[in-house]
Amino acid sequence: MAAPCPLPSVRAPRWPGFRSRRIARCSVAGDGTATGTAAPASSCSPAAERGADVEVLSGFTYYARFDETSTSSRENPYGIVRRSTIDGIDIDEAFTRNLRWEPTEYLRRYYLGHNDDDHAEITRAEADAFIRRATRILTTPRARAAVERLTTIDWRDEDTAFTHAASRSRLFREHLRRSALWTQAYEPAGDWPVVDLAASVDPTAQVDAELAARLDAFLEANVADVRAKALCRAALRWATLLDTSAARLPELDDPFEPLLLMLERGGWCGLVIENGVADFAVARVPFGTWQDHLSTEPVVQLDSSALGALG
């Protein structure tokens, strides 16, 4: 399973198959009684199912794993391991992408000379910080992917927007069609077509603060249209819902995938909204009411060949 795409400032953890060549030592924190836990998760949430409720305990020695040929370091490791000793027997475990401690051969193989990366002893607080960060990354893959997609769009590429005007208008209509079906099911708050679908499905789904801040900073620097900003934030909330909610969802298509594809084909360039109509130059899409867009028939197929044929 591929690791999720990390933020620029955070390296997504790598997990065992392990290698190490030498060990760097550092001082260990005192034996204070405080322990940390990963971000809380509902017992029926996706995070809980993968063991995200992890406590960093005393009685262990913790190590950060890093590779000097990459961007990882002791302060920003790609993995952590811990060792305890019971009746003279060393017990080694790695914190894995399953969000729990699992047995590892890493330290034993290190002492046998079979590894070629590095590790350093770290404090319990540093181990706890890694667990919190890894939990955020591994339990929000869709939300992180949505932010990655939105923040890599060239919102000023007028040539691309004009070339793909026909497919962009169809994709926007498909977004409205799908949103109408979800609106019929959940009656979300907001002024059509900018409605908060995620909040109507599960009000407890909370966007990761780090992701929200990253998207907000990008939108403020690159996107002028207030409606476009609102739709992007709604797309992030929806992706967060899919990552974190245990709510049973109806078998309806993702309402924001057509919108993301539209934006990836030229941002908001060339799109004029006036009197409740989105004008793509080659086609006009009235907002109307959500009832006007109710249909079970797709407006356009989302595969690249179908979109390419439209332009």
C-alpha positions as CSV (number, residue, x, y, z in Angstrom):
1,M,0.0,0.0,0.0
2,A,1.6,3.3,-1.1
3,A,2.2,5.9,1.6
4,P,0.0,9.0,1.4
5,C,1.3,12.2,-0.1
6,P,2.9,14.3,2.7
7,L,2.9,18.0,3.2
8,P,6.1,19.7,2.3
9,S,7.1,20.2,5.9
10,V,6.2,16.6,7.0
11,R,7.8,13.5,5.6
12,A,5.3,10.6,5.5
13,P,6.6,7.7,7.6
14,R,8.2,4.7,6.0
15,W,7.7,1.4,7.7
16,P,9.5,-1.8,8.1
17,G,11.6,-3.4,5.9
18,F,14.4,-1.9,7.9
19,R,18.1,-1.1,7.5
20,S,20.7,0.6,9.7
21,R,24.4,1.0,9.9
22,R,25.2,3.0,13.0
23,I,23.5,4.5,16.0
24,A,23.6,8.1,17.2
25,R,23.0,8.6,20.9
26,C,21.2,11.4,22.7
27,S,20.2,12.1,26.2
28,V,16.9,10.6,27.3
29,A,14.2,12.6,29.1
30,G,13.6,12.0,32.8
31,D,11.2,9.4,34.2
32,G,8.2,11.8,34.5
33,T,4.9,10.1,34.8
34,A,3.1,11.9,32.0
35,T,2.2,9.8,28.9
36,G,0.8,10.9,25.6
37,T,-1.8,9.5,23.4
38,A,-2.5,9.7,19.7
39,A,-5.4,11.8,18.4
40,P,-8.6,10.3,19.9
41,A,-10.7,8.2,17.6
42,S,-14.1,6.8,17.9
43,S,-14.2,3.1,18.5
44,C,-16.0,2.6,15.2
45,S,-14.0,5.1,13.2
46,P,-11.5,4.1,10.5
47,A,-8.6,5.2,12.7
48,A,-9.8,3.1,15.7
49,E,-10.1,0.1,13.5
50,R,-6.4,0.4,12.6
51,G,-5.3,0.8,16.2
52,A,-4.9,4.6,16.3
53,D,-5.5,4.9,20.1
54,V,-1.9,4.3,21.0
55,E,-0.3,5.2,24.3
56,V,3.4,6.0,24.7
57,L,4.5,4.1,27.9
58,S,7.4,4.2,30.2
59,G,9.7,1.2,30.5
60,F,10.7,1.4,26.8
61,T,13.7,2.8,24.9
62,Y,12.6,4.6,21.7
63,Y,14.6,5.2,18.5
64,A,14.0,7.4,15.5
65,R,14.8,5.9,12.1
66,F,16.2,8.1,9.4
67,D,18.3,7.9,6.2
68,E,21.0,10.5,5.6
69,T,20.6,10.2,1.8
70,S,17.0,11.5,2.1
71,T,15.2,14.4,3.8
72,S,14.5,12.4,7.0
73,S,16.5,13.1,10.2
74,R,16.4,12.4,13.9
75,E,14.0,15.4,14.2
76,N,11.9,14.3,11.3
77,P,12.2,10.5,11.1
78,Y,10.5,8.2,8.7
79,G,9.7,5.6,11.5
80,I,10.2,4.8,15.1
81,V,11.0,1.6,17.0
82,R,11.1,0.8,20.7
83,R,12.7,-1.8,22.9
84,S,11.8,-3.3,26.3
85,T,13.4,-6.1,28.2
86,I,11.4,-8.7,30.0
87,D,13.2,-11.5,32.0
88,G,16.4,-10.6,30.2
89,I,14.8,-10.9,26.7
90,D,14.7,-7.9,24.4
91,I,11.3,-7.2,22.9
92,D,11.5,-4.9,19.8
93,E,8.5,-3.3,18.1
94,A,8.0,-0.7,15.3
95,F,5.1,1.7,15.0
96,T,3.6,0.7,11.7
97,R,1.2,2.1,9.1
98,N,-1.5,0.0,10.8
99,L,-1.2,2.6,13.6
100,R,0.0,0.2,16.3
101,W,3.1,-1.3,17.7
102,E,4.1,-4.5,15.9
103,P,7.2,-6.9,16.2
104,T,10.3,-5.9,14.2
105,E,13.6,-7.5,13.5
106,Y,15.2,-4.1,12.9
107,L,17.5,-3.7,16.0
108,R,18.5,-7.4,15.9
109,R,19.5,-7.1,12.2
110,Y,21.4,-3.8,13.0
111,Y,23.6,-5.6,15.5
112,L,24.2,-8.3,12.9
113,G,25.3,-5.7,10.4
114,H,22.5,-6.3,7.9
115,N,21.2,-2.7,7.7
116,D,22.5,0.5,6.1
117,D,20.4,3.4,7.5
118,D,20.6,5.2,10.8
119,H,18.7,5.6,14.1
120,A,19.0,7.6,17.2
121,E,17.6,7.3,20.7
122,I,14.7,9.7,21.3
123,T,12.6,10.8,24.2
124,R,9.1,9.5,25.0
125,A,7.7,13.0,24.1
126,E,9.4,12.8,20.7
127,A,7.9,9.3,20.1
128,D,4.5,10.6,21.1
129,A,4.8,13.5,18.7
130,F,5.7,11.1,15.8
131,I,2.6,8.9,16.6
132,R,0.3,12.0,16.5
133,R,1.8,13.1,13.2
134,A,1.7,9.7,11.6
135,T,-1.9,9.2,12.7
136,R,-2.9,12.5,11.1
137,I,-1.2,11.5,7.9
138,L,-2.4,8.0,7.6
139,T,-6.0,8.6,8.7
140,T,-6.6,11.5,6.3
141,P,-5.4,10.3,2.8
142,R,-8.3,11.8,0.9
143,A,-8.2,15.1,2.6
144,R,-4.4,15.4,2.0
145,A,-4.8,14.4,-1.6
146,A,-7.5,17.0,-2.1
147,V,-5.3,19.8,-0.7
148,E,-2.4,18.5,-2.8
149,R,-4.6,18.7,-6.0
150,L,-6.0,22.1,-5.2
151,T,-2.7,23.7,-4.4
152,T,-0.9,22.4,-7.5
153,I,-3.5,23.9,-9.9
154,D,-2.3,26.9,-11.9
155,W,-5.3,29.2,-11.3
156,R,-4.0,31.7,-13.9
157,D,-3.6,29.4,-16.9
158,E,-6.0,31.0,-19.3
159,D,-4.8,29.0,-22.4
160,T,-5.6,25.7,-20.7
161,A,-8.9,27.0,-19.5
162,F,-9.9,28.1,-23.0
163,T,-8.7,24.8,-24.6
164,H,-10.8,22.7,-22.1
165,A,-13.8,25.1,-21.9
166,A,-16.2,22.5,-23.3
167,S,-15.2,19.7,-20.9
168,R,-15.0,22.2,-18.0
169,S,-18.6,23.2,-18.5
170,R,-19.8,19.6,-18.6
171,L,-17.8,18.8,-15.5
172,F,-19.4,21.7,-13.7
173,R,-22.8,20.5,-14.7
174,E,-21.9,17.0,-13.4
175,H,-20.8,18.6,-10.1
176,L,-24.2,20.3,-9.8
177,R,-26.0,17.1,-10.8
178,R,-24.2,15.0,-8.1
179,S,-24.6,17.8,-5.5
180,A,-28.3,17.9,-6.2
181,L,-28.7,14.2,-5.4
182,W,-26.8,14.6,-2.1
183,T,-28.8,17.8,-1.3
184,Q,-32.1,15.8,-1.9
185,A,-30.9,13.2,0.6
186,Y,-29.5,15.5,3.3
187,E,-30.9,19.0,2.8
188,P,-27.6,20.8,3.7
189,A,-27.3,24.4,4.8
190,G,-26.0,27.1,2.5
191,D,-26.9,29.0,-0.7
192,W,-27.1,26.7,-3.7
193,P,-24.8,25.7,-5.3
194,V,-22.3,26.3,-2.4
195,V,-23.8,24.0,0.2
196,D,-22.1,22.3,3.1
197,L,-22.7,18.7,2.3
198,A,-20.2,17.3,4.7
199,A,-21.7,19.0,7.7
200,S,-25.2,17.8,6.8
201,V,-23.9,14.2,6.6
202,D,-21.8,14.1,9.8
203,P,-21.4,17.4,11.8
204,T,-18.6,15.8,13.9
205,A,-16.2,15.5,11.0
206,Q,-13.4,18.0,11.7
207,V,-10.9,19.2,9.1
208,D,-7.3,18.8,10.2
209,A,-6.1,22.2,11.2
210,E,-2.8,21.9,9.4
211,L,-4.6,21.0,6.1
212,A,-7.1,23.8,6.5
213,A,-4.4,26.4,7.1
214,R,-2.4,25.2,4.1
215,L,-5.4,25.4,1.8
216,D,-6.5,28.8,3.2
217,A,-3.0,30.3,2.7
218,F,-3.0,29.1,-0.9
219,L,-6.5,30.3,-1.7
220,E,-5.8,33.8,-0.3
221,A,-2.7,34.1,-2.4
222,N,-4.0,32.6,-5.7
223,V,-7.8,32.7,-5.9
224,A,-9.8,35.9,-6.0
225,D,-13.4,34.6,-6.5
226,V,-15.2,34.1,-3.2
227,R,-17.4,31.3,-4.6
228,A,-14.4,29.4,-5.8
229,K,-12.8,29.6,-2.4
230,A,-16.0,28.3,-0.8
231,L,-16.2,25.4,-3.1
232,C,-12.6,24.4,-2.5
233,R,-13.1,24.5,1.2
234,A,-16.3,22.4,0.8
235,A,-14.3,19.9,-1.2
236,L,-11.8,19.6,1.6
237,R,-14.5,19.1,4.2
238,W,-16.0,16.4,2.0
239,A,-12.7,14.6,1.7
240,T,-12.3,14.8,5.5
241,L,-15.7,13.2,5.9
242,L,-14.8,10.3,3.7
243,D,-11.6,9.8,5.7
244,T,-12.9,10.0,9.2
245,S,-16.7,9.5,9.4
246,A,-18.2,6.2,10.4
247,A,-21.6,7.3,9.0
248,R,-23.2,5.0,6.5
249,L,-23.4,6.8,3.1
250,P,-25.9,6.2,0.3
251,E,-24.6,4.9,-2.9
252,L,-24.2,8.2,-4.6
253,D,-21.3,9.5,-6.7
254,D,-18.7,11.8,-5.1
255,P,-20.0,15.3,-5.7
256,F,-16.7,17.0,-5.7
257,E,-14.6,14.9,-8.1
258,P,-16.1,16.6,-11.2
259,L,-15.3,20.0,-9.6
260,L,-11.7,19.0,-8.9
261,L,-11.3,17.8,-12.4
262,M,-12.8,21.0,-13.8
263,L,-10.4,23.1,-11.7
264,E,-7.4,21.0,-12.8
265,R,-8.3,21.9,-16.4
266,G,-7.8,25.6,-16.0
267,G,-8.7,26.7,-12.5
268,W,-11.3,29.5,-12.4
269,C,-9.9,31.2,-15.5
270,G,-12.4,32.2,-18.2
271,L,-15.3,31.5,-16.0
272,V,-17.7,34.5,-15.6
273,I,-20.5,34.1,-13.1
274,E,-23.3,36.7,-13.5
275,N,-27.0,36.6,-12.6
276,G,-26.8,33.0,-11.4
277,V,-25.2,31.7,-14.6
278,A,-21.6,30.3,-15.0
279,D,-20.4,31.3,-18.5
280,F,-17.6,29.2,-19.9
281,A,-17.5,31.1,-23.2
282,V,-18.5,28.1,-25.2
283,A,-21.3,27.1,-22.9
284,R,-23.5,28.7,-20.1
285,V,-24.5,26.7,-17.1
286,P,-27.4,28.2,-15.0
287,F,-27.2,27.5,-11.3
288,G,-31.0,27.4,-11.0
289,T,-32.2,25.4,-7.9
290,W,-30.9,22.0,-6.9
291,Q,-34.2,20.5,-8.1
292,D,-33.3,21.8,-11.6
293,H,-30.3,19.5,-11.6
294,L,-31.8,16.3,-10.3
295,S,-31.0,13.5,-12.6
296,T,-29.7,9.9,-12.4
297,E,-28.0,10.2,-15.9
298,P,-24.4,11.5,-15.8
299,V,-23.7,14.6,-17.8
300,V,-20.2,13.4,-18.7
301,Q,-17.9,10.4,-18.0
302,L,-14.9,11.4,-15.9
303,D,-12.2,9.3,-17.6
304,S,-9.5,11.1,-19.4
305,S,-10.4,9.8,-22.9
306,A,-14.0,11.1,-22.6
307,L,-12.8,14.5,-21.4
308,G,-10.1,14.7,-24.0
309,A,-12.6,14.1,-26.8
310,L,-14.6,17.1,-25.5
311,G,-11.6,19.3,-25.3
